[in-house]
Amino acid sequence: MANDAGGGDADWTVLLAQASRGDDAAFTKFFENARARLQNYANRIIGNEHNAEDLVAEALDAVWENLDKFDPDKGTGESWTYKIVENKIIDFLRKKGRARDAGILDAFGGPTELPDLTPTSDLGPHESLERDEDEAIAKVAFEKLAKLHPDYHQIIKHKQEDGWSYARIADEMGLTPGAVRGRYRRAKKMFGELEREVRENWRKYKDDENDS
């Protein structure tokens, strides 16, 4: 699964905290590290590179203007920044008449790709749609985990997708096998909580659509 937020050498949380205290060089480093990844993220959702560049430029201006509101105790720099970008994308989609896409993005809390929930299998329409929704919800929850806690995301990926042992993960991440086991348990718990949150947001979105 894609992980725009977790890659790269720069720690956005540290850089934004420094920038909020008046360190212009830290913001410049954040800007240079973040811009391309945010543009790729926006472009995958809206499908227009020029518009993605404009939206990210607006979002980064908003980051700069709201540095005094960033609190690293309440969330990572990645999650705070991506939320600002997602709000810009949601406004853009609604203005372009793509209300359904905007609603899905808002409900799911920022998937890397808007899920296609059209039934495509040999199952009945209801069974297929339920399965596709479950897969989309799990995907979004996993990507939210990557933004909020990249090392938890990495451990789950290596354990469940790559089939690595605790020892191999420990060697890769510079941890002890016991530490990996503990983090894996916490990672699964956090993933479950995020999955429930995404599912509830999606249910509310569908209820609102039905009422409109």
trRosetta pair geometry for C-beta under 8 A, 3 or more apart (Angstrom, degrees):
i j d omega theta_ij theta_ji phi_ij phi_ji
1 112 7.7 153 179 18 87 143
1 139 6.6 178 -120 -150 130 82
1 142 5.6 84 52 116 174 128
1 143 6.2 -128 158 -74 129 85
1 146 7.3 -149 106 -42 115 145
1 157 7.3 -130 32 -103 96 118
2 112 4.8 147 68 -159 127 171
2 143 7.1 17 75 -114 75 115
3 6 4.4 -23 157 33 120 112
3 7 6.2 129 104 -32 90 90
3 143 7.2 -164 -98 -133 65 73
3 146 4.3 -128 -124 -174 105 145
3 150 7.1 107 179 -129 135 95
3 153 6.5 135 -110 135 138 149
4 7 6.7 -69 -160 22 27 108
4 37 4.7 146 -173 180 100 105
4 38 7.6 127 157 -77 137 38
4 40 6.5 -178 -115 82 128 111
4 41 4.9 -87 5 -70 176 112
4 82 8.0 130 86 -99 115 123
4 112 7.0 150 -9 -113 111 114
5 12 7.9 -72 -163 10 84 143
5 37 7.5 142 -81 147 36 138
5 78 3.9 92 -169 -169 118 131
5 79 7.5 53 -154 -61 157 52
5 82 6.1 -50 -84 -49 125 137
5 146 6.1 133 55 125 106 92
5 147 4.3 59 49 -110 165 74
5 150 7.1 -145 105 -77 91 109
6 78 7.3 25 -69 -120 50 167
6 146 5.1 -95 -25 178 127 91
6 147 7.3 -123 -48 -89 85 35
6 150 3.5 140 -128 -121 117 123
6 153 6.4 -130 -59 63 159 141
6 154 7.6 -177 166 -50 153 100
7 37 7.0 179 63 -108 109 141
8 33 5.5 118 175 -168 149 107
8 37 7.1 -91 -32 -42 135 146
9 33 7.7 -117 58 -124 69 130
10 15 6.0 10 177 -34 110 141
10 29 6.1 175 -121 149 136 101
10 30 6.7 175 158 -102 143 50
10 33 4.0 -65 29 -105 147 170
10 34 7.9 -91 84 -45 138 75
11 14 4.1 51 95 16 115 112
11 15 6.4 157 85 -14 60 88
11 77 7.3 110 152 31 62 135
12 15 5.6 -59 -141 43 33 110
12 16 5.8 29 163 -17 70 109
12 30 6.0 92 -131 -135 72 102
12 33 7.3 -152 -80 97 85 128
12 34 6.6 80 -106 -78 120 116
12 76 7.0 76 77 158 103 91
12 77 3.2 -157 121 104 90 127
12 78 5.1 123 50 -58 140 65
12 81 6.2 -80 175 -6 147 140
13 16 6.2 -58 -143 39 23 104
13 17 6.3 24 157 -19 61 110
13 72 5.2 95 -171 -126 102 113
13 76 4.9 -78 -70 -155 118 69
13 77 3.8 -156 -73 -10 45 101
13 78 7.3 -48 -46 -7 85 74
14 17 5.8 -59 -149 37 28 111
14 18 6.3 25 155 -16 65 107
14 26 7.8 -119 127 -154 73 124
14 77 7.5 -82 18 -18 41 142
15 18 5.8 -56 -149 38 30 110
15 19 6.2 30 153 -20 66 108
15 26 4.7 178 -155 177 69 93
15 27 7.1 139 163 -85 96 32
15 29 5.7 -131 -130 87 132 104
15 30 4.0 161 132 -69 137 104
15 33 7.6 159 -11 36 171 137
15 77 6.7 84 54 -143 84 171
16 19 5.4 -51 -141 39 34 113
16 20 6.2 40 155 -26 65 102
16 26 7.7 -161 -58 139 17 114
16 27 7.8 70 -109 -100 50 73
16 30 6.1 98 -63 -109 70 157
16 63 7.6 -89 -121 -178 115 110
16 67 6.8 -158 -169 -135 82 89
16 70 5.1 -101 150 158 120 165
16 72 7.5 151 83 -70 103 99
16 77 4.3 160 10 -120 132 119
16 80 7.2 170 140 73 173 137
16 81 7.5 -148 -71 -54 145 109
17 20 5.8 -51 -149 30 29 113
17 21 7.0 19 152 -10 59 106
17 70 7.1 -132 -82 116 54 119
17 72 5.1 -16 -76 -35 121 133
17 77 7.6 -103 -23 -68 80 117
18 21 5.9 -66 -159 40 34 105
18 23 4.1 -38 154 46 93 145
18 26 3.6 -178 97 -98 121 173
19 22 7.7 159 -174 21 34 7
19 23 5.5 -91 -88 67 39 81
19 24 7.3 76 -131 -101 81 24
19 26 4.6 -141 -58 94 77 106
19 27 3.8 99 -122 -64 130 90
19 30 6.3 -61 -35 5 143 142
19 67 5.5 -108 118 -138 98 139
20 67 4.3 -168 -99 162 73 97
20 68 6.2 142 -153 -89 98 36
20 70 5.3 -136 -69 57 140 111
23 26 3.9 48 111 7 117 116
23 27 7.0 154 98 -14 68 81
24 27 5.7 -54 -153 36 40 110
24 28 6.4 44 149 -22 69 103
25 28 5.5 -50 -149 34 35 115
25 29 6.5 35 152 -18 65 103
26 29 5.8 -54 -151 37 33 111
26 30 6.4 36 150 -20 65 105
27 30 5.4 -51 -147 37 36 115
27 31 6.1 41 152 -24 68 104
27 64 6.7 77 -164 -109 140 90
27 67 7.6 -56 -94 -92 125 143
28 31 5.6 -51 -146 34 30 114
28 32 6.4 26 157 -16 64 106
29 32 5.9 -55 -145 38 30 108
29 33 6.2 23 157 -14 64 112
30 33 5.9 -67 -149 42 27 106
30 34 5.7 9 164 -11 68 120
30 77 7.6 -105 -134 173 125 142
31 34 6.2 -65 -133 42 21 101
31 35 5.9 30 172 -41 63 108
31 60 6.2 84 -125 -163 92 134
32 35 6.7 -36 -131 10 20 111
33 37 7.7 -9 149 8 61 120
34 37 6.1 -82 -159 49 41 103
34 38 5.5 31 159 -20 83 117
34 60 7.2 152 97 -102 124 112
34 81 6.4 -91 -147 175 144 156
35 38 6.0 -66 -147 39 24 107
35 39 6.2 22 159 -19 64 109
35 56 6.4 113 -151 146 67 132
35 60 6.7 -6 -96 -68 86 151
36 39 5.7 -56 -148 36 30 112
36 40 6.4 32 154 -20 65 104
37 40 5.7 -50 -148 34 33 112
37 41 6.4 37 151 -21 64 106
38 41 5.5 -52 -148 35 34 115
38 42 6.3 30 155 -16 67 106
38 56 4.6 134 117 -132 113 122
38 59 6.8 -145 172 80 143 139
38 60 7.5 151 70 -57 162 102
38 81 7.3 -94 -89 149 127 113
38 82 7.6 -157 -114 -100 93 65
38 85 5.4 -145 -157 -99 111 152
39 42 5.8 -54 -143 39 31 107
39 43 6.0 32 157 -21 65 110
39 49 7.6 45 171 -155 106 72
39 52 5.2 103 -160 135 69 109
39 53 5.6 22 -129 -89 121 61
39 56 4.9 -81 -78 -8 72 161
40 43 5.8 -57 -144 37 27 112
40 44 6.5 30 157 -23 63 104
40 52 8.0 91 -64 161 11 147
41 44 6.2 -57 -155 29 26 109
41 45 7.0 15 153 -11 60 108
41 82 7.3 -82 152 -129 165 98
41 85 6.8 57 95 134 128 150
41 112 6.7 -91 -137 -132 82 76
42 45 6.0 -65 -157 38 34 107
42 46 6.1 -9 166 13 74 112
42 51 7.9 -137 144 111 115 76
42 52 3.8 151 103 -145 108 92
42 55 5.3 -180 -160 78 151 127
42 56 5.6 -143 0 -53 149 100
42 85 6.2 -114 -70 179 107 114
42 88 7.9 -27 -116 91 129 111
42 89 5.8 -157 -132 -84 88 117
43 46 6.7 -71 -129 54 27 83
43 47 7.0 88 180 -90 59 14
43 48 7.0 -133 -134 67 73 30
43 49 5.2 20 -121 -99 128 58
43 52 3.8 -44 -68 -55 74 168
44 47 7.7 19 -170 -69 17 55
44 112 6.1 -5 104 168 146 75
44 113 5.8 -80 154 -86 112 78
45 89 5.7 23 100 -164 145 145
45 101 7.8 137 176 172 89 118
45 105 6.8 63 -158 -100 133 134
45 111 8.0 135 -101 85 106 72
45 112 7.7 -131 -63 177 91 32
45 113 7.1 -161 -90 -116 61 38
45 114 6.3 94 -142 -29 77 96
46 51 5.7 -101 121 98 142 125
46 52 6.0 176 54 -73 117 86
46 55 7.5 118 1 -4 155 154
46 89 6.2 -142 -48 -145 114 99
46 92 6.4 -19 -106 110 143 134
46 93 6.8 -137 -105 -75 97 90
48 51 4.0 42 97 24 119 113
48 52 6.2 168 87 -20 60 86
49 52 5.5 -56 -147 35 29 115
49 53 6.5 33 155 -22 64 102
50 53 5.9 -52 -154 31 31 111
50 54 6.7 28 151 -15 63 105
51 54 5.6 -54 -150 38 36 112
51 55 6.2 35 154 -19 69 106
51 92 6.8 130 171 -169 119 144
52 55 5.8 -55 -145 37 30 109
52 56 6.3 26 158 -16 65 108
53 56 6.0 -59 -147 39 27 107
53 57 6.3 31 154 -22 63 106
54 57 5.7 -54 -150 33 30 113
54 58 6.6 29 153 -16 64 104
55 58 5.7 -55 -153 37 33 111
55 59 6.2 32 150 -21 66 107
55 85 7.1 87 138 -155 103 76
55 88 4.7 145 -169 135 96 124
55 89 6.1 72 177 -77 153 65
55 92 5.8 -51 -95 -44 129 150
56 59 5.3 -51 -143 37 36 114
56 60 6.2 35 157 -19 68 104
56 85 6.4 7 -109 -124 70 110
56 88 7.8 164 -74 87 32 153
57 60 6.0 -54 -145 37 28 107
57 61 6.6 34 151 -20 61 104
58 61 5.6 -54 -154 33 32 115
58 62 6.5 32 149 -19 65 104
58 88 5.6 149 90 -131 117 140
59 62 5.5 -54 -152 35 35 113
59 63 6.5 42 147 -24 66 99
59 81 7.6 90 152 -174 115 73
59 84 4.9 131 -160 125 96 100
59 85 4.4 40 -145 -92 165 65
59 87 8.0 138 -112 59 102 85
59 88 4.8 -106 -70 -9 100 150
60 63 5.2 -39 -146 28 39 117
60 64 6.6 43 152 -18 63 100
61 64 5.7 -55 -154 35 33 112
61 65 6.3 25 152 -15 66 110
62 65 5.7 -57 -141 42 33 109
62 66 5.9 5 165 2 68 117
62 84 5.3 -177 97 -170 125 127
62 88 7.5 -170 7 -60 146 119
63 66 6.4 -78 -142 51 21 92
63 67 7.0 55 156 -69 61 76
63 81 6.0 16 -102 -118 132 85
63 84 5.9 163 -68 74 82 168
64 67 6.3 -17 -159 -34 30 108
66 69 4.6 -37 177 31 91 119
66 70 7.0 108 124 -38 81 83
66 84 7.7 179 51 -101 140 137
67 70 5.7 -39 -158 8 46 116
70 77 7.2 29 -164 -109 133 76
70 80 5.8 91 -126 160 94 165
71 74 4.4 50 92 13 110 111
71 75 7.5 71 81 31 76 75
72 75 7.5 -112 -146 70 33 40
72 76 7.4 29 -143 -118 75 34
72 77 7.2 -19 -103 -50 91 80
75 79 4.6 -99 174 77 117 127
75 80 5.5 137 100 -53 118 91
75 148 7.3 -71 -147 -124 86 85
76 79 4.8 94 56 9 86 97
76 80 6.9 -152 93 -3 45 88
76 147 7.0 -173 63 156 129 69
76 148 6.3 167 9 -137 121 41
77 80 5.8 -59 -144 41 31 111
77 81 6.0 28 160 -17 68 112
78 81 6.1 -62 -145 39 24 106
78 82 6.1 18 162 -14 64 112
78 147 5.0 -157 124 -161 116 77
78 148 7.8 -144 81 -72 111 27
78 150 7.9 83 15 -46 165 110
79 82 6.0 -57 -140 41 27 108
79 83 6.3 33 158 -25 62 107
79 147 4.8 113 -83 143 78 111
79 148 5.5 42 -66 -87 135 68
80 83 6.0 -56 -153 30 26 112
80 84 7.0 26 152 -17 61 103
81 84 5.8 -56 -157 32 34 110
81 85 6.6 30 149 -14 67 106
82 85 5.5 -53 -148 39 38 113
82 86 6.0 41 152 -23 69 105
82 110 6.1 87 149 -167 113 159
82 147 5.9 -75 26 -137 155 141
83 86 5.6 -51 -143 36 32 113
83 87 6.5 36 155 -22 63 102
83 110 7.3 -97 -95 -50 54 146
84 87 5.9 -52 -152 31 30 112
84 88 6.8 30 150 -17 62 104
85 88 5.7 -57 -156 35 35 112
85 89 6.4 33 149 -19 68 106
86 89 5.5 -53 -146 37 36 112
86 90 6.2 40 154 -23 67 103
86 105 6.5 -170 -164 163 99 112
86 109 7.7 20 175 -177 167 41
86 110 4.5 -73 -97 -93 145 108
87 90 5.7 -48 -145 33 32 113
87 91 6.6 33 155 -17 62 103
88 91 5.9 -55 -152 36 31 111
88 92 6.4 32 151 -20 64 108
89 92 5.5 -56 -149 37 33 114
89 93 6.2 32 155 -20 68 105
89 102 8.0 -177 126 -115 73 77
89 105 6.5 -106 108 164 115 162
90 93 5.9 -54 -146 35 29 109
90 94 6.5 27 157 -17 63 107
90 102 4.8 101 -154 -154 69 92
90 105 5.6 -157 -88 93 88 124
90 106 5.4 80 -123 -67 137 97
91 94 6.0 -59 -150 37 29 110
91 95 6.4 27 154 -18 65 109
91 102 8.0 119 -43 -134 13 129
92 95 5.9 -60 -150 37 29 109
92 96 6.3 17 156 -10 66 112
93 96 5.8 -64 -146 44 30 106
93 98 4.2 -80 -170 78 86 109
93 99 7.4 149 133 -83 93 23
93 101 5.0 -123 -163 91 139 106
93 102 3.8 175 95 -68 121 95
93 105 6.9 126 16 19 159 140
94 97 7.9 57 -179 -61 30 15
94 98 7.2 -92 -70 63 25 64
94 99 5.8 57 -121 -100 70 67
94 102 4.6 43 -57 -73 80 174
98 101 4.2 -16 156 35 109 119
98 102 5.9 123 103 -24 79 91
99 102 5.5 -58 -146 40 33 113
99 103 6.1 36 155 -23 68 107
100 103 5.7 -55 -148 35 30 112
100 104 6.4 29 155 -18 64 105
101 104 5.8 -54 -147 36 31 110
101 105 6.3 30 155 -17 64 107
101 114 5.5 -39 -142 -117 89 165
102 105 5.8 -56 -148 38 30 111
102 106 6.1 28 155 -18 65 109
103 106 5.7 -56 -144 39 29 110
103 107 6.0 26 158 -17 66 110
103 205 5.5 136 166 -159 100 116
103 208 7.7 -155 -150 85 127 124
103 209 6.9 101 159 -70 161 109
104 107 5.8 -56 -141 40 28 108
104 108 5.9 13 164 -6 66 115
104 111 7.8 -40 141 21 98 123
104 114 5.5 85 99 -149 135 103
104 115 7.1 -143 179 42 135 80
104 205 7.1 118 -95 162 42 159
105 108 6.2 -63 -136 47 23 99
105 110 6.5 45 -170 -89 81 39
105 111 6.9 -119 -116 30 64 82
105 114 6.4 -59 -65 -95 87 102
106 109 7.8 25 175 -68 26 39
106 201 8.0 -146 126 175 62 119
106 205 7.2 146 85 -100 92 124
107 201 4.5 157 -171 142 65 95
107 202 5.0 101 152 -94 123 49
107 204 6.9 -176 -128 70 103 86
107 205 3.5 -37 -89 -44 143 146
108 111 4.9 -13 126 -27 143 101
108 115 7.5 142 -83 5 158 110
108 136 7.5 -76 -111 150 136 102
108 137 7.7 -139 -124 -111 96 57
108 140 4.6 -105 -174 -135 109 160
108 198 5.9 29 -144 -153 60 102
108 201 6.7 170 -77 100 23 127
108 202 6.5 41 -78 -75 71 97
109 140 6.7 117 59 168 88 119
109 144 6.0 28 107 -91 126 129
109 197 7.6 18 -20 125 153 109
109 198 6.3 -105 22 -104 118 86
109 201 6.4 93 -32 62 99 173
110 140 7.5 135 77 -155 51 100
110 143 7.5 -135 109 113 85 120
110 144 7.2 115 68 -86 101 87
110 147 7.9 19 99 -23 137 160
111 114 6.1 129 74 -92 122 35
111 115 6.3 -38 137 -29 175 86
111 136 7.4 -33 -100 -174 155 88
111 139 6.8 50 -136 110 114 103
111 140 4.5 -68 -86 -101 96 98
111 143 6.4 107 -133 51 55 151
112 143 5.6 -150 -21 -131 101 155
115 132 7.3 152 164 162 120 93
115 135 7.8 155 -142 96 136 85
115 136 3.5 29 -117 -127 169 128
115 139 7.1 138 -81 58 120 135
115 140 7.6 -81 -32 -44 123 110
116 132 7.7 -70 100 -175 60 133
117 129 6.2 57 168 -147 94 82
117 132 5.2 146 -140 118 62 124
117 133 6.0 41 -133 -75 119 75
117 136 6.4 -55 -82 -19 94 155
118 132 7.7 -103 58 154 28 174
119 123 7.2 -115 -160 76 115 90
119 125 4.8 -152 8 -135 165 61
119 128 3.5 88 -139 99 104 132
119 129 5.2 -62 -65 -56 101 76
119 132 6.7 -148 -96 -8 53 139
120 128 6.9 177 33 -180 42 135
120 132 7.6 98 17 -80 90 136
121 128 4.8 -177 44 -118 98 116
121 131 7.4 -14 18 68 146 142
123 127 4.1 -111 165 93 123 115
123 128 4.2 158 76 -61 109 85
123 131 6.8 87 44 7 164 138
124 127 4.7 82 56 14 84 105
124 128 6.6 -160 84 -9 37 91
125 128 5.9 -60 -140 40 25 109
125 129 6.1 23 163 -19 64 110
126 129 6.0 -57 -145 36 26 108
126 130 6.4 26 156 -18 62 107
127 130 5.9 -58 -152 36 29 111
127 131 6.4 27 154 -17 65 108
128 131 5.8 -57 -150 37 31 109
128 132 6.2 28 155 -16 67 108
129 132 5.7 -54 -143 40 31 109
129 133 6.2 34 155 -21 65 106
130 133 5.8 -55 -148 35 29 112
130 134 6.4 31 154 -21 63 105
131 134 5.7 -54 -151 33 32 113
131 135 6.5 29 153 -17 65 105
132 135 5.7 -54 -148 37 33 111
132 136 6.2 32 154 -18 66 107
133 136 5.7 -56 -145 39 31 110
133 137 6.1 31 156 -20 67 108
133 202 7.1 147 -165 153 109 151
134 137 5.8 -55 -144 37 27 110
134 138 6.3 27 156 -18 63 107
135 138 5.9 -56 -147 37 29 110
135 139 6.3 32 154 -22 64 107
136 139 5.6 -54 -149 34 31 113
136 140 6.4 26 156 -16 65 106
137 140 6.0 -55 -147 37 30 107
137 141 6.3 30 155 -18 65 108
137 195 6.2 83 144 -155 101 79
137 198 5.1 155 -156 112 84 119
137 199 5.3 46 -155 -78 146 79
137 202 6.3 -89 -95 -8 109 155
138 141 5.7 -55 -145 38 30 111
138 142 6.3 33 155 -22 64 107
138 195 6.3 8 -104 -119 58 116
139 142 5.8 -58 -152 34 28 112
139 143 6.5 22 153 -14 64 107
140 143 5.7 -57 -149 39 33 108
140 144 6.3 37 152 -21 66 104
140 198 5.1 152 95 -143 119 150
141 144 5.6 -51 -147 35 32 113
141 145 6.5 39 150 -23 63 102
141 191 6.0 95 143 -166 113 71
141 194 4.2 138 -153 114 91 103
141 195 4.0 -1 -99 -80 168 65
141 197 7.7 132 -110 55 99 88
141 198 5.0 -124 -68 4 89 142
142 145 5.5 -50 -154 31 33 116
142 146 6.8 39 146 -24 62 100
142 153 6.9 108 -180 -132 72 95
142 156 7.4 -139 -135 102 98 142
142 191 6.8 19 -93 -137 62 112
143 146 5.3 -43 -151 27 40 117
143 147 6.8 38 151 -17 64 99
144 147 5.8 -54 -153 35 36 109
144 148 6.2 20 156 -8 69 112
144 194 5.0 -179 87 -165 128 135
144 198 7.1 -167 -5 -62 147 121
145 148 6.0 -64 -138 47 29 101
145 149 6.0 -46 -174 53 68 91
145 152 5.8 -101 177 99 107 113
145 153 4.8 149 117 -80 96 92
145 156 7.3 13 125 23 152 146
145 187 7.2 80 -169 -163 134 85
145 190 6.2 120 -121 117 105 109
145 191 5.4 -11 -75 -94 147 80
145 194 5.8 -146 -59 18 87 164
146 149 7.9 -85 -118 67 11 49
146 150 5.8 40 -166 -109 58 64
146 153 3.9 83 -93 -108 66 166
147 150 7.8 30 -102 -65 8 78
148 190 7.6 -151 97 170 131 132
148 194 7.7 -168 23 -86 145 135
149 152 4.0 28 118 17 118 119
149 153 6.5 151 93 -19 68 85
149 187 7.2 -156 109 -114 133 82
149 190 6.4 16 29 127 148 165
150 153 5.4 -56 -150 36 37 116
150 154 6.3 38 153 -23 69 104
151 154 5.4 -49 -147 34 37 115
151 155 6.4 39 154 -21 66 102
151 173 7.0 100 -149 -149 104 136
151 183 6.8 -56 128 -174 107 143
152 155 5.8 -54 -149 34 32 110
152 156 6.5 28 156 -14 65 106
152 183 6.4 -142 -100 172 71 95
152 186 6.8 -98 -111 102 119 89
152 187 3.6 171 -160 -112 95 101
152 190 6.0 -2 172 56 163 140
152 191 7.6 -167 149 -46 120 94
153 156 6.1 -59 -150 38 28 107
153 157 6.2 28 154 -20 64 110
153 187 7.5 -167 -49 -150 28 121
154 157 5.7 -56 -147 37 29 112
154 158 6.3 23 159 -15 66 108
154 173 6.9 133 116 -89 134 125
155 158 6.0 -57 -146 39 28 106
155 159 6.1 18 159 -13 65 114
155 169 6.1 75 -131 -172 74 141
155 173 7.4 -19 -79 -40 87 160
155 180 6.3 176 -133 -157 121 83
155 183 5.5 170 -50 115 170 111
155 184 5.2 -136 150 -87 128 75
155 187 5.3 -173 74 -26 120 164
156 159 5.9 -63 -141 43 27 105
156 160 5.5 -9 176 11 69 117
156 161 7.8 60 132 -4 66 95
156 184 7.1 140 -77 -137 62 76
156 187 5.2 -153 -49 141 104 134
156 188 7.0 142 -100 -73 112 67
156 191 6.5 94 -92 -54 160 147
157 160 6.9 -65 -121 51 16 85
157 161 5.0 -29 -163 31 59 124
157 162 6.5 50 141 -9 69 104
158 161 7.3 -28 -70 54 10 83
158 162 4.8 -37 -144 44 45 128
158 164 4.3 -32 167 32 93 133
158 168 7.5 -155 172 102 124 100
158 169 4.8 135 112 -102 144 106
158 172 7.0 -172 -117 56 157 154
159 162 7.4 38 -1 52 12 84
159 163 7.7 42 -179 -107 29 16
159 164 6.2 -77 -87 59 41 81
159 166 7.8 25 -103 -79 107 62
159 169 6.6 -12 -63 -61 83 149
159 184 6.0 78 -41 -127 163 127
160 163 7.9 -4 169 -67 11 48
164 168 4.4 -120 -170 82 105 124
164 169 5.1 124 115 -53 129 87
164 172 7.6 -21 -174 -4 161 139
165 168 4.8 96 53 6 80 98
165 169 7.0 -145 93 -2 43 86
166 169 5.8 -58 -149 40 32 111
166 170 6.1 37 153 -25 67 107
166 177 4.3 81 130 -152 111 93
166 180 4.8 159 -159 90 86 130
166 181 5.7 3 -130 -61 142 85
166 184 7.6 -91 -108 -18 98 146
167 170 5.6 -53 -147 34 29 114
167 171 6.5 29 154 -19 63 104
167 177 5.2 -21 -83 -86 59 121
168 171 5.7 -52 -149 35 33 111
168 172 6.3 34 152 -20 65 107
169 172 5.6 -56 -148 37 32 112
169 173 6.0 2 163 4 68 114
169 175 7.6 -22 124 56 80 113
169 177 8.0 102 64 -117 89 65
169 180 4.9 124 98 -145 117 147
170 173 6.5 -72 -139 51 23 91
170 174 7.8 -107 172 71 55 7
170 175 4.8 -105 -139 81 72 76
170 176 5.7 -14 -150 168 132 13
170 177 4.6 -79 -38 -70 152 54
170 179 7.0 114 -119 57 102 93
170 180 4.8 -107 -71 -27 85 133
171 174 7.9 29 -174 -68 23 34
173 180 7.1 130 51 -93 132 105
175 179 4.2 -121 179 83 113 127
175 180 5.3 134 99 -55 130 84
175 183 7.5 -37 -176 4 169 140
176 179 4.6 97 54 3 80 102
176 180 7.2 -143 94 -6 44 84
177 180 5.5 -53 -149 34 36 114
177 181 6.5 40 153 -23 67 101
178 181 5.7 -50 -150 31 34 113
178 182 6.6 31 153 -16 64 104
179 182 5.8 -55 -151 37 33 111
179 183 6.3 28 154 -14 67 108
180 183 5.8 -59 -145 42 31 107
180 184 6.0 36 154 -26 66 107
181 184 5.7 -54 -147 33 28 114
181 185 6.7 29 154 -19 62 102
182 185 5.9 -54 -154 32 32 110
182 186 6.6 24 152 -11 65 107
183 186 5.6 -56 -146 43 36 109
183 187 5.9 43 152 -27 69 106
184 187 5.5 -50 -142 34 30 115
184 188 6.5 31 158 -19 63 102
185 188 6.1 -54 -151 34 29 108
185 189 6.6 27 151 -17 62 107
186 189 5.6 -55 -150 37 34 113
186 190 6.3 32 154 -17 68 106
187 190 5.8 -56 -147 38 30 108
187 191 6.2 33 153 -21 65 107
188 191 5.6 -51 -144 36 31 114
188 192 6.4 36 154 -22 63 104
189 192 5.8 -54 -152 33 30 112
189 193 6.6 29 152 -17 63 105
190 193 5.7 -54 -150 36 35 111
190 194 6.3 33 153 -17 67 105
191 194 5.7 -56 -147 39 32 110
191 195 6.2 36 153 -23 66 106
192 195 5.6 -52 -145 34 30 114
192 196 6.5 30 155 -17 63 103
193 196 5.9 -54 -151 35 31 110
193 197 6.5 33 150 -20 64 106
194 197 5.5 -54 -149 36 34 114
194 198 6.3 33 155 -18 68 105
195 198 5.9 -53 -145 37 30 109
195 199 6.2 31 155 -19 63 108
196 199 5.7 -55 -144 38 30 112
196 200 6.3 30 156 -19 64 107
197 200 5.9 -57 -149 36 28 109
197 201 6.5 27 153 -17 64 106
198 201 5.7 -55 -149 37 32 111
198 202 6.2 32 153 -19 66 107
199 202 5.7 -55 -147 37 30 112
199 203 6.4 34 152 -22 64 104
200 203 5.6 -49 -146 33 33 113
200 204 6.5 33 154 -17 64 104
201 204 5.8 -55 -150 37 32 111
201 205 6.4 35 151 -22 64 105
202 205 5.5 -51 -148 34 33 115
202 206 6.5 32 154 -17 65 104
203 206 5.9 -55 -150 36 31 108
203 207 6.4 32 152 -20 65 107
204 207 5.6 -54 -147 36 33 113
204 208 6.3 34 154 -20 65 105
205 208 5.8 -55 -150 35 30 112
205 209 6.5 32 151 -20 64 105
206 209 5.5 -51 -148 34 34 114
206 210 6.3 33 154 -19 66 106
207 210 5.8 -56 -149 36 31 111
207 211 6.4 26 154 -16 65 109
208 211 5.8 -60 -147 39 31 109
208 212 6.3 33 155 -29 66 107
209 212 5.9 -55 -147 27 30 111
